Amino acid sequence: MPRLKWSSILSLHHSPPHSCLYDASIRVRYYSAKAANSPSTTLPKPRLDYRAIAENAIYKSHNAFNRKAPLPVGAIQSIERLYNRQKELSNLLNAKRHAQSVIGDRIRQARSSNDEVARLAALQDAKQLKVDISQLAHDLAEVDNELFLLASAVPNDTHPLTPLGPESAAVVLSTHGPEPVPPTPLRDHVTVCHELGLLDLEAGASVTGSSWYYLLREAALLEMALTNYGLSIALAHGFTPVTTPDVVRSDIAQRCGFQPRDNADPPATQMYHLSATDMPSHSHPELVLSGTAEIPLAGMFANKIIPSGDLPHKLVGLGRAFRAEAGARGAETRGLYRVHQFTKLELFAVSRADQSEGLMEEMRRVQVEIFDGLGFPFRYFDLLPSPSLCDVILITISLTEDF
């Protein structure tokens, strides 16, 4: 069955560049030859706000702790130290490069005045500057890499209204629909689907493996009907339809902050990597199956300058989501729960920072309209507690059905 997941907002700030992903969830090839004149697909290195982390080390540490982010011990303090070292090295390097730029004048002046001693001294200084600049550039590159790796693991800030504690701390603001029917094993979705011939897990296991499946008959039609239903409501609210690629560069996924947590020891990847005969390179980058439609939707705007007056861009993306879902398995993974592939319809918006919360409310209204139209009993949670948030999310609201 499809999962309809909504409300991802990429908020654009003027300076420094920074993105906030708002997220709200509803639980419900061949390689082609590269054209000769195709534009370069190399993206510049992401710019992270090291200064904000260094100047707010205590808050960032508490925020990472509350979100159970797997940061190394002392990571925030190391970022502060490395940031100061980066500034120091950068200043030294700039000073050496400035000295190198003017040393030619000393050599020319000494030559014009036939001062051989001064000319040789200037040449010796030029040689030493070249060595110093090379060493400083090497040291700065090492610090830059270490600083980037540590800062990339720091989770996004958390909305001030987000509660702390377990998921039970989430606040139910409203309930909708009819009274839920009391649960019974007779209404287990796997049992019902088998009796009606709607689901074939055995064939999925034989063809691909555990947690892969075939939808049959009315179940296949139902998936398409739900997708079209969600699309129709999104279109009525001014969202532009997009079908997304299922394969993305691993670099794009990492830039989107898609690093699902895994509790295995050691942690296992939750993304499917496409293997190739050649090692990843500029012409053949590493590719992964998209874990969420948010990744290719965000990638549409990579390395682009969008005029402020053109915002917001509101999209509704349809794609397949692939999750390796490594880790322990239990009752909640039976049947169509936590499968490796599912259809996903995603509301996504690119906006100015001052527009993001208004868009979040608009998307919430779309969610409620969709569920109200289906006649499902469901609850609207205002916020999910901070430990439930993945690293890039500022705030999460959730509509949970009660079947």
Helices and strands as residue ranges (DSSP letters): E 3-12, E 21-26, H 50-55, H 57-66, H 75-112, H 116-152, G 167-169, E 172-176, G 185-187, H 189-196, E 199-200, H 201-207, E 214-215, H 218-236, E 240-243, E 247-249, H 250-255, E 273-274, E 287-289, H 294-299, G 308-310, E 313-322, G 331-333, E 341-352, G 353-355, H 356-374, E 378-381, G 386-388, E 393-401
